[in-house]
Amino acid sequence: MSVPLSGKTIVLGVTGSIAAFKAPLIVTRLVGQGATVIVIMTENATRFVTPLTFETLSGNEVIVGMFPDAKKGVASLEEAASGSERLKHVHLAEATDLAIIAPATANIIGKMANGVADDFLSTELVAMTCPVIVAPAMNVRMMESDAVRANVETLKARGVIFAEAEVGRLASGAVGKGRLADTESIVGTALGLLLPKQDLAGRRILVSAGPTREPVDPVRFIGNRSSGKMGYALAERALRRGADVVLVSGPSSLNPPDGAEYVSVETTEEMLHAVMKSFMDADLLIMAAAPADYRPARPSEVKIKKTTEELTLELVRTEDILSQVVSARREGQGVVGFALETSAEVEEGRRKLIDKDLDIVVVNNPLIEGAGFDTGTNVAVILTRSGRENELARMPKADLADVILTEAISELGWDRRR
Ligand code: CTP
Protein backbone atom coordinates (compact mmCIF):
# COMPACT_ATOMS: atom_id res chain seq x y z
CA MET A 1 0.00 0.00 0.00
CA SER A 2 1.41 3.38 -0.85
CA VAL A 3 1.53 5.91 1.96
CA PRO A 4 2.36 9.21 0.32
CA LEU A 5 2.90 11.15 3.54
CA SER A 6 4.99 8.57 5.38
CA GLY A 7 7.88 10.27 7.14
CA LYS A 8 6.02 13.59 7.23
CA THR A 9 5.09 15.24 10.52
CA ILE A 10 2.08 17.52 10.54
CA VAL A 11 1.03 19.70 13.46
CA LEU A 12 -2.70 20.34 13.55
CA GLY A 13 -3.55 23.36 15.70
CA VAL A 14 -7.17 23.34 16.83
CA THR A 15 -8.59 26.55 18.28
CA GLY A 16 -11.87 27.41 20.00
CA SER A 17 -14.52 27.48 17.31
CA ILE A 18 -17.62 25.35 16.98
CA ALA A 19 -16.08 24.11 13.70
CA ALA A 20 -13.53 22.21 15.86
CA PHE A 21 -15.88 19.24 15.55
CA LYS A 22 -14.69 18.87 11.93
CA ALA A 23 -10.98 18.75 12.82
CA PRO A 24 -10.99 15.00 13.68
CA LEU A 25 -11.83 14.32 10.02
CA ILE A 26 -8.65 16.09 8.99
CA VAL A 27 -6.62 13.96 11.42
CA THR A 28 -8.16 10.76 10.08
CA ARG A 29 -7.40 11.67 6.46
CA LEU A 30 -3.80 12.70 7.17
CA VAL A 31 -3.07 9.64 9.30
CA GLY A 32 -4.60 7.53 6.52
CA GLN A 33 -2.03 9.02 4.13
CA GLY A 34 0.79 7.93 6.44
CA ALA A 35 1.54 11.23 8.20
CA THR A 36 2.46 11.54 11.87
CA VAL A 37 -0.07 14.02 13.23
CA ILE A 38 0.53 15.93 16.46
CA VAL A 39 -2.52 17.85 17.62
CA ILE A 40 -2.09 21.02 19.67
CA MET A 41 -5.31 22.40 21.16
CA THR A 42 -5.95 25.72 22.82
CA GLU A 43 -7.78 25.57 26.14
CA ASN A 44 -10.89 26.95 24.44
CA ALA A 45 -10.83 24.24 21.78
CA THR A 46 -11.23 21.59 24.48
CA ARG A 47 -14.69 23.01 25.19
CA PHE A 48 -15.80 21.83 21.76
CA VAL A 49 -13.92 18.53 21.28
CA THR A 50 -12.08 16.42 23.82
CA PRO A 51 -8.34 15.80 23.54
CA LEU A 52 -9.16 12.09 23.84
CA THR A 53 -10.85 12.20 20.42
CA PHE A 54 -7.69 13.52 18.77
CA GLU A 55 -5.45 11.26 20.82
CA THR A 56 -7.37 8.21 19.70
CA LEU A 57 -7.40 9.21 16.03
CA SER A 58 -3.79 10.41 15.81
CA GLY A 59 -2.28 7.77 18.07
CA ASN A 60 -0.25 10.55 19.70
CA GLU A 61 -0.57 12.49 22.92
CA VAL A 62 -2.41 15.76 22.43
CA ILE A 63 -0.78 18.96 23.65
CA VAL A 64 -3.17 21.35 25.38
CA GLY A 65 -2.85 24.91 26.60
CA MET A 66 0.33 26.57 27.74
CA PHE A 67 2.82 23.79 28.32
CA PRO A 68 2.60 20.02 28.16
CA ASP A 69 0.90 19.25 31.43
CA ALA A 70 2.87 17.19 33.95
CA LYS A 71 -0.35 16.38 35.79
CA LYS A 72 -1.66 14.63 32.70
CA GLY A 73 1.56 12.67 32.55
CA VAL A 74 2.98 14.59 29.59
CA ALA A 75 6.27 15.78 30.98
CA SER A 76 7.91 17.01 27.81
CA LEU A 77 7.34 17.62 24.16
CA GLU A 78 9.42 14.61 23.28
CA GLU A 79 7.19 12.52 25.48
CA ALA A 80 4.09 14.11 24.00
CA ALA A 81 5.34 13.08 20.60
CA SER A 82 6.65 9.72 21.67
CA GLY A 83 4.44 7.95 19.15
CA SER A 84 6.84 9.13 16.50
CA GLU A 85 10.40 7.85 16.42
CA ARG A 86 11.32 10.86 14.34
CA LEU A 87 10.26 13.32 17.00
CA LYS A 88 12.16 11.83 19.88
CA HIS A 89 14.77 14.28 21.16
CA VAL A 90 13.91 16.75 18.45
CA HIS A 91 12.06 19.94 19.04
CA LEU A 92 8.60 19.85 17.54
CA ALA A 93 8.98 23.07 15.57
CA GLU A 94 12.08 21.71 13.85
CA ALA A 95 10.57 18.32 13.10
CA THR A 96 7.35 19.68 11.63
CA ASP A 97 6.95 19.56 7.86
CA LEU A 98 3.61 21.37 7.81
CA ALA A 99 1.33 23.12 10.29
CA ILE A 100 -2.41 23.36 9.74
CA ILE A 101 -4.54 25.62 11.92
CA ALA A 102 -8.11 24.40 11.53
CA PRO A 103 -10.33 25.88 12.65
CA ALA A 104 -8.48 29.17 13.15
CA THR A 105 -10.23 31.80 15.25
CA ALA A 106 -9.79 35.57 14.92
CA ASN A 107 -7.71 35.29 18.09
CA ILE A 108 -5.05 32.89 16.75
CA ILE A 109 -4.90 34.78 13.44
CA GLY A 110 -4.27 37.99 15.38
CA LYS A 111 -1.60 36.35 17.50
CA MET A 112 0.16 34.89 14.48
CA ALA A 113 0.13 38.22 12.64
CA ASN A 114 1.67 39.95 15.64
CA GLY A 115 4.05 37.30 16.90
CA VAL A 116 2.21 36.85 20.20
CA ALA A 117 3.36 33.69 21.97
CA ASP A 118 1.21 33.22 25.06
CA ASP A 119 0.20 29.59 24.85
CA PHE A 120 1.68 26.43 23.42
CA LEU A 121 0.19 26.67 19.94
CA SER A 122 1.05 30.33 19.37
CA THR A 123 4.56 29.75 20.74
CA GLU A 124 5.17 26.86 18.37
CA LEU A 125 3.86 28.91 15.46
CA VAL A 126 6.37 31.68 16.14
CA ALA A 127 9.18 29.11 16.16
CA MET A 128 8.11 27.23 13.03
CA THR A 129 9.72 27.75 9.64
CA CYS A 130 7.67 25.13 7.76
CA PRO A 131 4.68 26.00 5.52
CA VAL A 132 1.52 26.90 7.44
CA ILE A 133 -2.08 26.50 6.29
CA VAL A 134 -4.68 28.56 8.12
CA ALA A 135 -8.34 27.61 7.79
CA PRO A 136 -10.38 30.37 9.43
CA ALA A 137 -13.80 29.81 10.94
CA MET A 138 -15.67 32.62 12.63
CA ASN A 139 -18.64 34.88 12.63
CA VAL A 140 -19.05 36.82 9.37
CA ARG A 141 -18.77 40.19 11.11
CA MET A 142 -15.47 39.19 12.67
CA MET A 143 -14.27 37.74 9.38
CA GLU A 144 -14.98 41.00 7.61
CA SER A 145 -13.70 43.28 10.35
CA ASP A 146 -10.83 45.59 9.52
CA ALA A 147 -8.65 43.98 12.17
CA VAL A 148 -9.05 40.40 10.93
CA ARG A 149 -8.70 41.44 7.30
CA ALA A 150 -5.50 43.33 8.05
CA ASN A 151 -4.10 40.36 10.00
CA VAL A 152 -4.98 37.96 7.17
CA GLU A 153 -3.22 40.25 4.66
CA THR A 154 -0.13 40.41 6.89
CA LEU A 155 0.01 36.62 7.10
CA LYS A 156 -0.55 36.15 3.37
CA ALA A 157 2.27 38.57 2.64
CA ARG A 158 4.47 36.37 4.85
CA GLY A 159 3.60 33.31 2.81
CA VAL A 160 0.98 31.74 5.06
CA ILE A 161 -1.50 29.80 2.94
CA PHE A 162 -5.20 30.32 3.58
CA ALA A 163 -7.82 27.65 3.08
CA GLU A 164 -10.43 30.34 2.59
CA ALA A 165 -13.56 30.24 4.70
CA GLU A 166 -16.70 29.42 2.76
CA VAL A 167 -19.91 31.34 2.48
CA GLY A 168 -22.77 29.55 4.17
CA ARG A 169 -24.98 29.30 7.17
CA LEU A 170 -22.90 29.96 10.29
CA ALA A 171 -23.37 28.70 13.83
CA SER A 172 -24.93 32.04 14.79
CA GLY A 173 -27.68 31.46 12.24
CA ALA A 174 -26.39 34.26 9.99
CA VAL A 175 -25.44 33.55 6.41
CA GLY A 176 -22.07 34.83 5.20
CA LYS A 177 -18.38 34.10 4.83
CA GLY A 178 -16.88 32.40 7.84
CA ARG A 179 -17.62 28.70 7.56
CA LEU A 180 -14.58 26.40 7.82
CA ALA A 181 -13.35 25.34 4.38
CA ASP A 182 -14.33 21.85 3.35
CA THR A 183 -12.02 19.41 5.18
CA GLU A 184 -11.24 17.64 1.88
CA SER A 185 -9.98 20.87 0.39
CA ILE A 186 -7.81 21.53 3.48
CA VAL A 187 -6.33 18.03 3.15
CA GLY A 188 -5.90 18.59 -0.62
CA THR A 189 -3.96 21.79 0.02
CA ALA A 190 -1.77 19.91 2.52
CA LEU A 191 -1.07 17.12 0.01
CA GLY A 192 -0.28 19.66 -2.69
CA LEU A 193 2.31 21.26 -0.42
CA LEU A 194 3.92 18.08 0.84
CA LEU A 195 3.99 15.95 -2.28
CA PRO A 196 6.33 17.09 -5.03
CA LYS A 197 4.76 17.44 -8.47
CA GLN A 198 5.40 14.35 -10.59
CA ASP A 199 6.44 16.52 -13.53
CA LEU A 200 9.32 14.22 -14.51
CA ALA A 201 7.29 11.00 -14.53
CA GLY A 202 8.24 8.83 -17.50
CA ARG A 203 11.51 10.73 -18.07
CA ARG A 204 14.91 9.11 -17.81
CA ILE A 205 17.55 11.41 -16.39
CA LEU A 206 21.27 10.74 -16.33
CA VAL A 207 23.26 12.71 -13.77
CA SER A 208 27.04 12.70 -13.42
CA ALA A 209 28.51 13.74 -10.10
CA GLY A 210 31.69 14.09 -8.09
CA PRO A 211 35.34 14.30 -9.03
CA THR A 212 37.43 11.80 -10.92
CA ARG A 213 40.77 10.38 -9.86
CA GLU A 214 43.57 10.04 -12.40
CA PRO A 215 46.23 7.60 -11.19
CA VAL A 216 49.85 8.69 -10.85
CA ASP A 217 50.85 5.30 -9.50
CA PRO A 218 48.96 2.57 -7.58
CA VAL A 219 48.64 4.76 -4.45
CA ARG A 220 48.52 8.35 -5.73
CA PHE A 221 46.14 10.22 -7.94
CA ILE A 222 45.29 13.66 -9.28
CA GLY A 223 41.84 14.76 -8.20
CA ASN A 224 39.84 17.84 -7.27
CA ARG A 225 37.71 19.20 -4.46
CA SER A 226 34.32 18.23 -5.87
CA SER A 227 32.16 16.56 -3.19
CA GLY A 228 29.35 15.34 -5.46
CA LYS A 229 26.71 17.26 -3.44
CA MET A 230 25.22 19.11 -6.43
CA GLY A 231 24.92 15.99 -8.58
CA TYR A 232 23.50 13.87 -5.74
CA ALA A 233 20.95 16.61 -4.99
CA LEU A 234 19.92 16.65 -8.66
CA ALA A 235 19.50 12.87 -8.67
CA GLU A 236 17.45 12.98 -5.47
CA ARG A 237 15.14 15.78 -6.62
CA ALA A 238 14.63 14.19 -10.05
CA LEU A 239 13.64 10.92 -8.37
CA ARG A 240 11.15 12.72 -6.15
CA ARG A 241 9.64 14.37 -9.20
CA GLY A 242 9.01 10.98 -10.75
CA ALA A 243 12.02 10.48 -13.05
CA ASP A 244 14.01 7.28 -13.56
CA VAL A 245 17.50 8.30 -12.57
CA VAL A 246 20.94 6.97 -13.43
CA LEU A 247 23.68 8.46 -11.27
CA VAL A 248 27.22 8.07 -12.60
CA SER A 249 29.53 9.13 -9.80
CA GLY A 250 33.21 9.53 -9.18
CA PRO A 251 34.51 8.88 -5.65
CA SER A 252 32.24 10.56 -3.09
CA SER A 253 31.45 10.04 0.57
CA LEU A 254 27.73 10.57 -0.08
CA ASN A 255 25.11 7.81 -0.16
CA PRO A 256 23.35 7.50 -3.50
CA PRO A 257 19.63 8.30 -3.18
CA ASP A 258 17.27 5.33 -2.88
CA GLY A 259 15.85 4.34 -6.21
CA ALA A 260 18.68 5.65 -8.39
CA GLU A 261 20.58 3.29 -10.68
CA TYR A 262 24.10 3.87 -9.41
CA VAL A 263 27.25 3.52 -11.48
CA SER A 264 30.52 4.10 -9.65
CA VAL A 265 33.54 5.24 -11.66
CA GLU A 266 37.07 6.37 -10.89
CA THR A 267 38.66 8.09 -13.89
CA THR A 268 37.40 10.52 -16.54
CA GLU A 269 37.72 7.76 -19.10
CA GLU A 270 35.53 5.41 -17.03
CA MET A 271 33.04 8.24 -16.56
CA LEU A 272 33.00 8.85 -20.32
CA HIS A 273 32.15 5.19 -21.03
CA ALA A 274 29.49 4.99 -18.32
CA VAL A 275 27.87 8.25 -19.43
CA MET A 276 27.90 7.30 -23.13
CA LYS A 277 26.34 3.91 -22.34
CA SER A 278 23.48 5.35 -20.29
CA PHE A 279 22.98 8.37 -22.50
CA MET A 280 21.58 6.21 -25.30
CA ASP A 281 18.21 5.88 -23.61
CA ALA A 282 18.23 9.02 -21.46
CA ASP A 283 15.98 12.00 -22.11
CA LEU A 284 18.32 14.37 -20.32
CA LEU A 285 21.95 14.39 -19.22
CA ILE A 286 23.01 16.72 -16.43
CA MET A 287 26.79 16.85 -16.30
CA ALA A 288 27.33 18.02 -12.72
CA ALA A 289 30.58 16.09 -12.32
CA ALA A 290 33.97 17.72 -12.20
CA PRO A 291 36.01 15.28 -14.29
CA ALA A 292 39.74 15.90 -14.32
CA ASP A 293 40.81 17.74 -17.48
CA TYR A 294 44.31 16.25 -17.40
CA ARG A 295 45.70 12.90 -16.43
CA PRO A 296 49.26 11.58 -16.00
CA ALA A 297 50.46 10.46 -19.44
CA ARG A 298 52.06 7.28 -18.17
CA PRO A 299 50.86 6.18 -14.73
CA SER A 300 53.49 4.07 -13.03
CA GLU A 301 52.57 0.45 -12.35
CA VAL A 302 54.61 0.45 -9.17
CA LYS A 303 54.74 3.01 -6.39
CA ILE A 304 57.07 5.85 -7.34
CA LYS A 305 59.97 6.01 -4.84
CA LYS A 306 61.31 9.34 -3.68
CA THR A 307 64.74 8.85 -5.18
CA THR A 308 65.04 12.23 -6.91
CA GLU A 309 64.84 15.82 -5.61
CA GLU A 310 62.37 16.74 -8.32
CA LEU A 311 59.67 14.81 -10.03
CA THR A 312 58.01 15.97 -13.21
CA LEU A 313 54.70 14.49 -14.21
CA GLU A 314 53.68 14.73 -17.81
CA LEU A 315 49.96 15.35 -18.12
CA VAL A 316 47.76 14.84 -21.15
CA ARG A 317 44.21 16.06 -21.80
CA THR A 318 41.34 13.76 -20.92
CA GLU A 319 38.37 13.35 -23.22
CA ASP A 320 35.74 16.07 -22.96
CA ILE A 321 32.67 14.03 -22.03
CA LEU A 322 30.15 16.72 -22.95
CA SER A 323 31.45 17.14 -26.47
CA GLN A 324 31.36 13.38 -27.07
CA VAL A 325 27.82 13.19 -25.75
CA VAL A 326 26.61 16.15 -27.77
CA SER A 327 27.96 14.71 -31.02
CA ALA A 328 26.09 11.45 -30.30
CA ARG A 329 22.83 12.99 -29.26
CA ARG A 330 19.47 12.21 -30.81
CA GLU A 331 16.73 14.71 -31.53
CA GLY A 332 14.94 15.69 -28.33
CA GLN A 333 17.67 14.65 -25.90
CA GLY A 334 18.55 17.48 -23.52
CA VAL A 335 22.02 18.27 -22.20
CA VAL A 336 22.84 20.48 -19.21
CA GLY A 337 26.42 21.46 -18.42
CA PHE A 338 28.03 23.31 -15.56
CA ALA A 339 30.62 26.04 -15.90
CA LEU A 340 32.92 26.97 -13.10
CA GLU A 341 34.18 30.47 -13.75
CA THR A 342 36.08 32.90 -11.58
CA SER A 343 35.67 35.97 -13.82
CA ALA A 344 33.26 37.24 -16.50
CA GLU A 345 31.07 34.31 -15.45
CA VAL A 346 28.00 35.02 -17.56
CA GLU A 347 29.94 35.81 -20.76
CA GLU A 348 32.07 32.67 -20.36
CA GLY A 349 29.01 30.61 -19.55
CA ARG A 350 27.18 31.85 -22.64
CA ARG A 351 30.25 31.09 -24.75
CA LYS A 352 30.36 27.51 -23.39
CA LEU A 353 26.61 27.10 -24.01
CA ILE A 354 27.08 28.01 -27.68
CA ASP A 355 30.45 26.29 -28.28
CA LYS A 356 29.35 23.07 -26.59
CA ASP A 357 25.84 23.19 -28.11
CA LEU A 358 24.09 22.76 -24.73
CA ASP A 359 20.50 23.44 -23.72
CA ILE A 360 21.41 24.89 -20.34
CA VAL A 361 24.58 25.99 -18.62
CA VAL A 362 24.64 26.45 -14.85
CA VAL A 363 27.37 28.95 -14.11
CA ASN A 364 28.92 29.32 -10.70
CA ASN A 365 31.89 31.08 -9.25
CA PRO A 366 33.59 29.07 -6.48
CA LEU A 367 35.17 32.25 -5.11
CA ILE A 368 31.79 33.63 -4.04
CA GLU A 369 30.92 32.85 -0.41
CA GLY A 370 28.42 30.01 -0.18
CA ALA A 371 29.15 28.71 -3.68
CA GLY A 372 31.27 25.95 -5.11
CA PHE A 373 32.79 22.75 -3.79
CA ASP A 374 31.84 21.01 -0.58
CA THR A 375 29.36 23.63 0.61
CA GLY A 376 25.70 22.86 1.18
CA THR A 377 24.70 25.93 -0.80
CA ASN A 378 25.42 27.38 -4.20
CA VAL A 379 25.10 30.70 -6.01
CA ALA A 380 24.37 30.22 -9.70
CA VAL A 381 23.24 31.83 -12.91
CA ILE A 382 21.25 29.59 -15.25
CA LEU A 383 21.64 30.32 -18.95
CA THR A 384 19.43 28.66 -21.54
CA ARG A 385 19.73 28.09 -25.27
CA SER A 386 16.61 30.17 -25.81
CA GLY A 387 18.29 33.16 -24.15
CA ARG A 388 16.96 33.09 -20.62
CA GLU A 389 19.29 34.28 -17.88
CA ASN A 390 18.17 33.36 -14.36
CA GLU A 391 20.42 34.88 -11.71
CA LEU A 392 19.77 33.09 -8.43
CA ALA A 393 20.46 34.07 -4.85
CA ARG A 394 22.43 31.74 -2.59
CA MET A 395 20.33 28.68 -1.87
CA PRO A 396 20.70 25.10 -0.65
CA LYS A 397 21.91 22.74 -3.39
CA ALA A 398 18.66 20.74 -3.11
CA ASP A 399 16.67 23.89 -3.97
CA LEU A 400 19.03 24.79 -6.80
CA ALA A 401 18.56 21.24 -8.11
CA ASP A 402 14.81 21.85 -8.26
CA VAL A 403 15.29 25.14 -10.12
CA ILE A 404 17.63 23.49 -12.65
CA LEU A 405 15.12 20.69 -13.27
CA THR A 406 12.28 23.19 -13.70
CA GLU A 407 14.37 25.24 -16.16
CA ALA A 408 15.18 22.05 -18.11
CA ILE A 409 11.51 21.04 -18.27
CA SER A 410 10.63 24.44 -19.68
CA GLU A 411 13.61 24.71 -22.07
CA LEU A 412 12.94 21.25 -23.51
CA GLY A 413 9.22 21.98 -23.79
CA TRP A 414 8.29 19.03 -21.55
CA ASP A 415 5.64 21.17 -19.91
CA ARG A 416 3.98 21.73 -23.27
CA ARG A 417 3.93 18.35 -25.01
CA ARG A 418 4.57 14.66 -24.35
N1 CTP B 1 33.30 18.30 -18.44
C1 CTP B 1 33.28 17.19 -19.27
N2 CTP B 1 34.42 16.49 -19.52
C2 CTP B 1 35.58 16.87 -19.00
C3 CTP B 1 35.63 18.02 -18.17
C4 CTP B 1 34.47 18.73 -17.93
O1 CTP B 1 32.21 16.84 -19.77
N3 CTP B 1 36.68 16.17 -19.25
C5 CTP B 1 32.06 19.01 -18.17
C6 CTP B 1 31.74 19.29 -16.72
O2 CTP B 1 31.00 18.25 -16.15
C7 CTP B 1 30.90 20.56 -16.80
C8 CTP B 1 31.42 21.24 -18.04
O3 CTP B 1 32.20 20.28 -18.75
O4 CTP B 1 29.53 20.28 -17.00
C9 CTP B 1 32.25 22.47 -17.85
O5 CTP B 1 33.37 22.27 -17.09
P1 CTP B 1 34.41 23.46 -16.83
O6 CTP B 1 35.57 22.87 -16.08
O7 CTP B 1 33.76 24.63 -16.24
O8 CTP B 1 34.81 23.91 -18.25
P2 CTP B 1 35.73 23.36 -19.36
O9 CTP B 1 34.88 22.97 -20.51
O10 CTP B 1 36.61 22.29 -18.82
O11 CTP B 1 36.51 24.66 -19.83
P3 CTP B 1 37.65 25.55 -19.15
O12 CTP B 1 38.63 24.62 -18.54
O13 CTP B 1 38.16 26.31 -20.30
O14 CTP B 1 36.98 26.44 -18.15
Residues whose N, C-alpha, C, O or C-beta is under 5 A from the ligand:
A	BS01	CTP	M287 A288 A289 A290 P291 A292 D293 T318 E319 D320 I321 L322 G337 F338 A339 L340
